[in-house]
Amino acid sequence: MPAGFHAGSRELQDRFDTRALADRIDGLLVGDAIGEADRAFIEARDMFFLATADAQGRPTCSYKGGEPGFVRVLDPHTAAFPSYDGNGMYLSAGNVLVNPAVGMLFVDLERGHRLRLDGVASIDPDDPLLADHPEAQFVVRVRARAVYPNCPRYIHRYTLVRRSRFVPRPDCPTPVPEWKRSEWALDALPAHDPARDPGGREVLGR
């Protein structure tokens, strides 16, 4: 049985008579390596969606954003991305520690193109790539299992208005999110969180 297809996939393929098409796509377009065109596409993106599941198989999906190139392709089988400060729940990264199977969806909303990368993720607190990403808490590496394009038919077209000012940049202090200064959150923040005392940092709502 082709990689990624299971009894549930086959049941629906047979119900809608798409088994032959699915096998053709799997044979022609799905691989386990990141090609040069895939690499260029991935490293040009400033966001992607990350799907993970916990040890019981309960899924979650997260949006990950950064500067273009924040996801790096290290070799034909490995991609890596930084994890920045968030809400402290660590739903996706926590899932990786108990169930390393992940799915990454890269979308170009301006031109209408998308690419999937499914693989096995790992987190090394001493990853040497950490030094390349200011303010990142850790780096997630993903070993590719399946890399393939997706049909672009239903991608709505959007134009970039501006990139998030919260993405850490080496040339300016990162703003503090306004919600962390709220009464309900302030006393629960980690001791080192700059939101406790922003000093010269700007406080932004979004």
N, C-alpha and C positions, 0 to 999 in steps of 0.2 A: 504494500500500500504506500503511495507517495507520502513524502514527509508533510506533516500538517493535516492530512486527511485522516479522519477516523469514522466510526460507524455513523455518527450524527451527520458529518459532512456528506457521506455517501448516501444516506437516506434522503437528504434534500436534493442532492445532485440527481438522484434517480427519479425523485418525484417531479422535478422540473426539467428532466432530460438534459442535464448539463455535465454529466460525467465525462463525456468525450472532450468537451471544451475545457473543463477543469484539468484533465490530464494533459492536454496540449499546453495550457498555460504553465502548469507545473513543470513540464519537461523543457519548455523553451525559455521561460522568463525567470524562474525561481532558481537561485543558486545560494551557495553558502559563503560566497566571497563578495567583498565590496569592490566593485570595479572603479576605474578612474572617473567615469562619468558620474557614478553614484557618489564617489568621494567629493567631487566638485559640487554636486547638488547639496549634500549634507553640510559641507563646510561653509556654504553660502547662506544657510538658514540662520535666522535669529530666534527660532522657536521650534518646539516639537511637542508631541503628546507622548506621554509615557504610561503604558499599561503594566500593572503589576497585580499580583494576588497574594494573599496571605497563606499560611500553612494549611488552612481549610479550603483554599480555593476561592475565597471571597475576593472579588476584584475591586480595584480602584483605578482611576485614570487621572493623571496630572498634566497640567500645562507646565512646560519648562521654557524659560526665556533667557536670553543673554545677548551679547553682541554677536554679529555674524562671525562664525568660526569658533564659537564657544564649544560646539561639538567637534571634536577632532577625530579623524580617521588615522589610527596609528600604524596600521598595516592592513592587508586585504581581509583580515578576519576580526579586527578589533576597532571599536569606536569608544570614545571616552568623553565624558562631560562633567563639569563641576556642579556641586550642589551648594547653593547659597543659603543664607539665612531665610527662614520662612516663618511658619506659625508655630514651630516647635513640636508638631505632632509626628513628623517623620513617617507618614503613612506609606509612601512609595519606597523610601529607602529602608524603612523597617521591614517591609515585605521582602525586599531583596535579601535581607539577612536570613530569612526563614524559607524563602521560595525564590531562587534566583532567576526563574524564567520571566522574561520581560518582552514587551513589544514596544517598538518606537515607530511613530508615524510622523514623517516630515512632509509638510505641505507648503507649496508656493502659492499663496492666495492671490498673487497679482497675475501670474501667468497660467495658473491652473495645472499643477503637476504635483504628484505625491509619490512617496516611496516608503516602503515598510522595511523595517529591520527587526527581526525576532531573534532573540539570543539568550545567553546566560550572563547575568550581571554579577559583578563582584565589587566589594568596597575594601580598600586597603587604607587604613588611617595614615600610613606613611608613604602613600603614593608619591613618587617624585614629581608628578605632573601638578601637584598641589601648588607648587611655587609659581606656576605659570598663570594662576587664576587668583587675583587679589580678592581677599575676603571670602574665598570659598571655604566651606567647612570640610569637605572631602571630595574625592573624585570617584565617579562610578565608571567602571570599564565594562563593556559589553562584548562578549565573544559571539560573533554572528553565527546563527543557525540557518536562517533563511533571509535572503535579501531579494526584494522584488518590487516592481512598479505597481501602481494601482490605477484602475480606470479613472480618468479625470472628469467624467461627465457631470457629476453632481457637485463639483467644487464651485462655490460662489466666488466671484471676483471682488477683492478688496484692495484698497490702496493704503499703504502705510502712512499714518498721520505723524507719529513720532514714536521713538523707542522709549521704553520705560526709563525714567530717571533713577530708579532704584537699582539698576544693574551696576555692580561695582566697576569703577573705572579708576585707573591709577592717577589721573590728573585732577581729581576733585573728591571731596568728602561725600560719602554716600548718604543721601537723606534718610531721615528716620520716618517710618510709617506712622501716620497719625493715630491709628488704632492702638498701637502699643503704648501710647501716652494716655489712653483712656483709663478711667478709674478702675474698671473691672479687670484690666490687664496689668497695670503698672507694677503692682506688688508681687506679681507672679513671674515677672521676667527673670531670666538668668542674671546672675550678679554682674557679668561682664557686658550685658547688652547696652549699647550706646543710647538706647531710648530712655534708659533710666535718667541719664543726664546728657542731653543732646549737645550741650556746649555750643559750638559754632555750627553744628549741623542743622540743615534746614529740616523742618517737619512738614511732610506732605501728606495730603489725603489720598492721592493717587498719582 
